[in-house]
C-alpha cells in the first residue's frame, strides 16, 4: 500500500499563525521563521532537520509538535555504533524458540515452519519501523535525535527511510508506510551531516535567543520567578555566552537555573546565590574554574559584573 500523499489534516498546522499560537500555548516561544518551516514540513510531508548548539530547544520542537497534534512521540536517540537493527527491528527469538518446540511436539520440523516464524507476528519493532507501521489515523511524530552522534553508515541507511518511507526486511520483504509520519531530525553539528540526507529535509538553524526572546521564554516556562529576577537571570546568561567556554549554557540551563532560584526563594542575584548554583549553569569543571578566575575572580569583579547586567535589561 502506498503511503498517503495527503498532508495531515489538523487545525494545528492550518496556517503559520496557528502554528505560532499552538507553540505559544505549549509555552514554546518560536520565531515566525521557525513556525513557517514547521508549517511547511507538516503540509509538504517533509522531514524537519534542526541544527543548533546543545540546549537551544531542538528536541523540544518534536515534543511540542506531538502535543499539539495530539499524537505519540517516537524517539530514536542516536549514538556512536547505532546500527539499522537497533533502529529498525529484531526478531523475538524467545517467542520463535517456543513456537519451534511446540511444533516439534506435534511432529513438525523447524524447516516446515520456517516461513511461519519469520513473520510480522515475531517482530520486535524499534522506533523507525514502529513509526512507519503505526495504525492509520494515528500518525506519530518521529524524533531522530542527535543524528550527528551516529556513524555515517547509519546516516546512509536513513536515506531509504526518509526518501521512500519504506523498510526492507530480508525474510519478509519491503514494508511501506501506511501514511507518512511527521519526522524531526536534530543535530548539534559535532560533525557535518551528509548533503544527500539534508536534501530530503526542510532545514532550520536554531540559534541562541537574544535578550528579549530569552526573557519571554523564562517568563513563559518559569512563571513563579519574579519579573526583576527573571530579567537579571536572562541578562546574566546573555553576558556569559559572550565568553569562550567548553560548553556555553543554553536555554535549558537558563530554565534549570531559574527553577533552582525559585526553589531557593531567591529574590535577587546575590553573589553567594550565584556561587552556590553554578552547577545549574555550567556542565564542565573547566568552565566553572574559568568563570571563577575570570568574570567572578574577586569581590570587585563580581560587583562590576552584576552591575553591568542592568544595561542589558532593556
Residue pairs with C-beta under 8 A, 6 or more apart in sequence:
1 176
1 178
2 176
3 132
3 165
3 176
3 177
3 178
3 179
3 180
4 178
4 179
4 180
5 45
7 13
7 42
7 43
7 44
7 45
8 42
8 45
8 69
8 139
8 182
10 42
10 69
11 18
12 18
12 19
12 22
12 68
12 69
13 19
13 38
13 39
13 42
13 43
13 69
15 39
16 32
16 35
16 36
16 39
19 30
19 35
19 36
19 38
19 39
20 30
20 32
20 35
22 64
22 68
23 29
23 30
23 35
23 38
23 64
23 68
24 30
24 220
25 68
26 64
26 67
26 68
27 220
27 221
28 57
28 60
28 61
28 64
29 209
29 213
29 216
29 217
29 220
30 38
30 61
31 213
33 204
34 61
34 204
34 206
37 48
37 202
37 203
37 204
38 48
38 61
38 65
40 46
40 202
41 47
41 48
41 182
41 202
42 182
44 202
45 180
46 200
46 201
46 202
47 162
47 183
47 184
47 185
47 200
47 201
47 202
48 61
48 182
48 183
48 184
48 185
48 201
48 202
48 204
49 185
49 186
49 187
49 193
49 197
49 198
49 201
49 202
49 203
49 204
50 58
50 61
50 184
50 185
50 186
50 187
50 204
50 205
50 206
51 58
51 186
51 187
51 188
51 189
51 203
51 204
51 205
51 206
52 58
52 188
52 189
52 205
52 206
52 207
53 188
53 207
53 208
53 248
53 250
54 188
54 247
54 250
54 252
55 249
55 250
55 251
55 252
55 253
56 206
56 207
56 208
56 209
56 250
56 251
57 206
57 250
57 251
57 252
58 186
58 206
59 143
59 145
59 186
61 184
61 206
62 73
62 75
62 141
62 143
62 145
62 184
62 186
63 73
63 143
65 141
65 182
65 184
66 72
66 73
66 140
66 141
69 139
69 141
69 182
71 138
71 139
71 140
71 141
71 182
72 134
72 138
72 140
72 141
73 140
73 141
73 143
74 127
74 130
74 131
74 140
74 141
74 142
74 143
74 181
75 127
75 143
75 145
76 87
76 126
76 127
76 128
76 142
76 143
76 144
76 145
77 145
77 146
78 144
78 145
78 146
78 147
78 148
78 149
78 150
78 154
79 146
79 149
79 150
80 149
80 150
80 151
81 151
82 149
82 150
82 151
82 154
83 153
83 154
84 154
84 157
85 126
86 126
87 126
87 127
87 128
87 154
87 157
88 126
88 128
88 129
88 167
88 169
89 123
89 124
89 125
89 126
89 129
89 167
89 169
90 123
90 124
90 126
91 118
91 122
91 123
91 124
92 122
92 123
92 124
95 122
96 117
96 122
99 113
99 116
99 117
99 122
100 110
100 113
100 117
103 109
103 110
103 112
103 113
104 110
118 171
118 172
119 172
120 172
123 129
123 169
125 133
127 142
128 142
128 161
128 167
129 167
129 175
130 140
131 140
131 142
131 181
131 183
132 161
132 165
132 166
132 167
132 175
132 176
132 177
132 178
132 181
133 175
133 177
133 178
134 140
134 178
134 179
134 181
135 178
136 178
136 179
139 179
139 180
139 181
139 182
140 181
140 182
141 181
141 182
141 183
141 184
142 181
142 182
142 183
142 184
143 184
143 186
144 158
144 183
144 184
144 185
144 186
145 186
146 186
146 187
146 188
147 155
147 158
147 185
147 186
147 187
147 193
147 197
148 187
148 188
148 189
148 190
148 191
148 193
149 188
149 190
152 194
155 193
155 194
155 197
156 194
158 197
159 196
159 197
159 200
160 166
160 167
160 168
161 167
162 183
162 197
162 200
162 201
163 200
164 176
165 176
165 177
165 180
165 181
166 174
166 175
166 176
166 177
167 174
167 175
168 174
168 175
169 175
183 201
185 197
185 201
187 193
208 214
208 241
208 248
208 250
208 251
209 217
209 251
210 238
211 234
211 235
211 238
211 312
211 313
214 234
214 237
214 238
214 251
214 254
215 230
215 231
215 234
217 251
217 254
217 255
218 225
218 230
218 233
218 234
218 254
218 255
218 258
219 225
219 227
219 230
221 255
221 258
222 230
222 255
222 258
222 259
222 262
224 262
225 233
225 258
225 259
225 261
225 262
226 267
228 267
228 268
229 261
229 266
229 267
229 268
229 269
230 258
231 313
232 268
232 269
232 309
232 313
233 254
233 257
233 258
233 261
233 269
234 254
234 312
234 313
235 309
235 310
235 312
235 313
236 269
236 274
236 309
237 249
237 253
237 254
237 257
237 281
238 312
239 295
239 305
239 308
239 309
239 312
240 248
240 249
240 281
240 291
240 295
241 248
241 249
243 290
243 291
243 294
243 295
245 282
245 284
245 287
245 290
245 291
246 284
246 286
246 287
247 282
247 283
247 284
247 287
249 281
249 282
253 280
253 281
253 282
253 283
256 280
257 277
257 280
257 281
260 277
260 280
261 273
261 277
264 273
264 277
266 273
269 306
269 309
271 299
271 302
271 303
271 306
274 296
274 302
275 296
278 288
278 291
278 292
279 288
282 288
282 291
295 301
295 302
295 305
296 302
296 305
